[in-house]
């Protein structure tokens, strides 16, 4: 069961034909004049993406690009795990485990693969090179659906530690975004003797309810707290639905590619249309929208929440148009914060729109802790 198998993406032509037929028969919802995004993803945004998906997008080109990276699968804790394993040409490169988002995939991280694995070829210092391990979260994409309960962030973290052991890495760093920012600190918790540091783009630490926590907060941090409040009251529709009743929405997502597109586009909407369509196509062809949604439910109902803060060195790169983390709250949950940076650029998908800044932060953080 520890075998590592080579993997190649090869979506059957019949699946592409079926998708084309469904897109041709799309029945769009109505919309209100001048409503903008008040009620959710606007009709015209979805219509434009559907037209691109139907008439201009080239899945085979995306598939070819993905197959340009070494891919593998292995079975861990009864679950198939798919991953990229991009070894640096630099023999002394540091191993780095990177975990993607929801509703993203390994596609989230492709823009940073070259600069991180081969800095010499990208104008950087070869001593900053990384060997990259980029898995698909269990239940997502080419890892396939999960087949049993309990795949929360803590179980995934244990699987990631086993994956790195299986690959022969005795010391390694960890990075994550979104779902990856939840999973990555737990990898440090379960494997502290081998994890040198954890870097994330969000720290999801919230007020505890003690009014004393707000005393002396800067105006900038108070604004971040107001954003948290806004998100709790007005945003987070995906989080609420998928943490309470993931199967309900999964019926629609499994049957309608446009439903899947709209559900994902609300968070991916600022990205290049072909990036959005590649992510959505991956979910569609693997039929993993439902099992990916279950991660939220499993986390909400987890019976294995650990006590106490993490202790492995932690670094944050917080980008402008993203969830805003507050260090005072984070220090309650993480006892060894060694780097905390706010940036005036970038979004929830900083690997696309602040690539250079993210790469620089990763290099500098792991120079400090490795």
N, C-alpha and C positions, 0 to 999 in steps of 0.2 A: 504493500500500500504506500510505500515511500517513493515509488518510481516517479521520475520526472519525464514527461512525454513532450515531444515537440508538437506544436500546434500551428495550424494555418487556417485563416478565415476563408470560407468558401461557401457563400450563400447560394443555394440552388436558384437557377433561373426561374423556376416555377414560383418561388417566393417573391421575386421581383415582379413577375407578371401579375401575381395576385395583388400585390401592393398597388401597382399601376391601375388595375381594375377598380379597386376600392377608392382610390383617389379620384378617378374619373366619375364615380357615382356619389361624390361627397354631397351631403345635404347640410348646408350651412345654417347656423342659427340666425335669428334676427339681431338687430342692434338699434340703440336709440341715437338719434341725431345729437352730435356734440357731446356724447357721454365720455369720450376719451377712454381712459383705463379705469374709470371709477368702479365699474362692475366686473373688472377682470380684463383678460387679454382682449383687445379690440378685434372686431370682426375683420377689418381690413388688414391687420397684421397677420392674422391667421390665413386669410385668403391669399395674401401675397406669398407666404411661405408654402402653402399648398401648391400654388401655381409653379413655384420654383421646384418643388419636390417632384411634381408631375412632369414638367417640361424641360427643366434645365439642369437639375442636380444629377451627378454621375456617381452612383454608389460604387461602381466597379473601380473608379479612380480612388475613392476613399479606401476601399478594401485593399487595393494595391499598396497605398501608402502605409496602411496599418501592417500589412504583411512584410513591409520593409524592415520591421523591427523583430528581433528574435522573440518568439512567443512560445510558451510552454503551459502545460497543465499538470497538476498533481492532485492527489486526494489527501485532504487533511481533516481529521475528525469526521470522516464520512462524507465530506463535501468536496466536490470538484472545485479547484481554485485555478483560475487562468491568470497568467502574469507575463509582462514583458521583463526580459532580463538583458539589459544593455550594458555590456562590460566596456569600460573605458580602455582606450589604447595605452593609458598610463598605468604601468604595473603597480604603482603604490597608491592607486585611487582609493578613496574611502567608500565603503558600501553605504548606500542610502535607500531606504524603503520609503516609497511615496504612495499616498492613498488619495484617491479622487473623491469627487463630490456626489451628491444626489442633486439634480437629475443628470449628472454628468457620467463620465466613464474615463477609461484610460486616455481618451482623446483630450481631456482637460490638461494633460501634462506633456503632450507631445512637443509643444513649443520650447520647453526648457530642457528637453533631452539632450540636444546637441551641445548647448553651452555648458551644461553640467557634466556631461560624460566626456567631452573633448574640448576643454577650454582653450587648448593650444590652437585649435582650428578656428576658434571664435574670438581671437584676440586677447585671451585670458592667460592666466598663470597655470601651467600644467600641474602645479602642486595642489590646485583646487579641484582636481578631477574626482568624479564619483563613478562607482559602479552602481547602476540604477536597477532597482527591483520595483516594478509598478504593477501590483495585482488588481484584478477586478474583484470588488467586494463580493463575498458570497451572496447569491441571490441576484446579482447584477450581471447583465451582459453575458460574456463568454464563460463566466464561472457557472452560469446556468441557474435555474431556480433552486432555492433551498428546498429540502425535502423533509425537514422536521423543524419543530419549534426551537426557539432559544438562541437564534443567531443574532444576539445583541452585540454592542460594541466590545464587550468584555470577552466574549467568545471569539470574536474576530481578532482581537488583539492577541489572544493565545495562539490562534492559527497563524498570524503573521510572525510571531516569535518562532514557531515551528518551521515556517517556510524559510526564514533566514538561517536557522540551524541546518535545515536540509540542504541549503545552498552552500554551506560551509563558511558562513560569515560569523566570526567570533566576536567582533565589535562592529557596531553599525549605528548610523543615525536614522532618524525618522522624521518625515514631513507629511503634513496633511492639510487639506482645505475642506471646509463644510463638514460632510460626514467624516472625512479624513481628519478634521480637527477634533472630532469627538473620539475617534478610534486611536489616533497616534499617541496621546498622553497615556492611554491605557497599555500600549505596547511597552512604554517605559516602565510602567508600574509592574507588569508581569515579568519583565526581562531586564531588571535594573543593572545586573552585572555586565550585560553586553551592550545595552543601549547607551551611547555616549551623550546623546541630547535629542530633544524633541522640538521641532520647529513647526509652528502652525500659523494660519492666517486669521483665525478667530479663536478667542478663548470665551467659551459660552458659560461664563460665571455671572450669576444674577444676584440682585440684592436678597439678603436672607430674611428681610422683614424687620430687622432691628433698626430703628430710626438712627441710632448712633453711627451706623455705617455711612450716613450722608453728611455727617459733621465735617466741615473743612474741605469738602470736595471742591475742586476748581470748577470754574464756570464751564470749561471744556468737558470735564467729566460729568457735570450735571446735564449738559446737552446730550451726552452719550446715554445717560440714564433715561432722559426723555425719549430718545430714540427707542430704547428697550421697551418703554411703556407703550409707545405708538405701535411697535411691532406686536406686542402682546394683544393690544386691543383691535388693531386694524389689519395686520399682516398675518403671516404664518398659516394661511389657509391649508397649504400642503401639509405642514406639520400637524395641524389639528386633525385633518381628515385621516391621514395615514397612521397617526398614532392611536386613533380611536376605532376606525372601521376601514382598514386598508383593502379588504376584499370587496367592499361595496364599489369603490372607485375602480378597482382592478377589472371588474366585468366590462366597464366601458372602455378602459384603456386597451384591454386585450382584443376587443372587437373592432375598434375604430382607430386607424392610424392618425386621423385628424384630431380625435380626442386626446391621443397620446401627445401629439404635437402641441396642442394648446396647453395641456397640463404642464409640459416641460418648458414651453416658451415663456411662461410668465417669469421664470427665473433665468432662462438663458437668453432672453430677448435682446440684450445688448450686444450679443456676439455676432460674428459674421454669419449670414444665413446658412452657408454650407457647413459651418461648424455645428450649428443647431441641428441641421438635418442629418448630419452624420451621427450625432448622439441619439437623436430620436429614431433613426433607422436601426441602430444597434439594439435599442430596447425593443423595437417592433419585431425585427427578425429573430431575436432570441426569446421573445415573449416573456420578458422578465419584469415588466412594469409592476405586476402584482407582488412578486417576491421581493423586488427592491423596496416597494412601499412598506413591506412587513418590517423592515429594519426599524422604522419609527415606532411601530407597535411593540416590538421586542424590547427596545430601549425603555419605553414608557412603563412596561410591565416587568422589567427585569427583576429577577430574584437574587442577583449576584452583584449588586452595587457595592463596591468596596468602601471601606471607611478610611478617613484621613486623606491628607493631600498627597499628590505625587511628589517625588523627591528627585527625579532625574532632571538635569538642567533643561529649562524650557525657554524658548524664544518665540516672540510674536512679531509678525509683520502685518499691521492692520492698515488696510487700504481705504481710501476716502469714501467710496460709494459702496460700502459693505457694512455688515454688522459691526458696531463699535464696542470694543471691549474696554472694561474699566479695571485698571490694575489693582485697586484696593479689593475689589471682589475676587479677582483672580488669585491674589495672594492667599486667600482663604482656602482655595482648592489646589494650589500649586506652591510648594514650599521652596522651590529653587529656581525662581525666574532670574535669568541672567541677561536677557535682551528683550527690550520692549520698544517697538518702533511704530509710530504713526506716519503715514504717508499722505501727501496731498494729491495723489493720483490713484488710478486703478479702481477696480470694482471687485465684486465677489469672485470674478474669474481673472485675477491679476496675472495669471500665467499667460493670458492673451493680451491684456491691455496695459500691463506694467511689467513686461517680461524681464527687462534688464534690471529693474529695481528688485524684483523677487530673486533673481539669480544672484545678485550682489549680496542681498541679505543672507541667503542660504550659504554662500561661500564664507562670509564673515562670521556667521554664527558657528559653523562647524569648524572653522579655524580655531575658534575660542574653546570649543568643548571636546574636540576629537583628540 
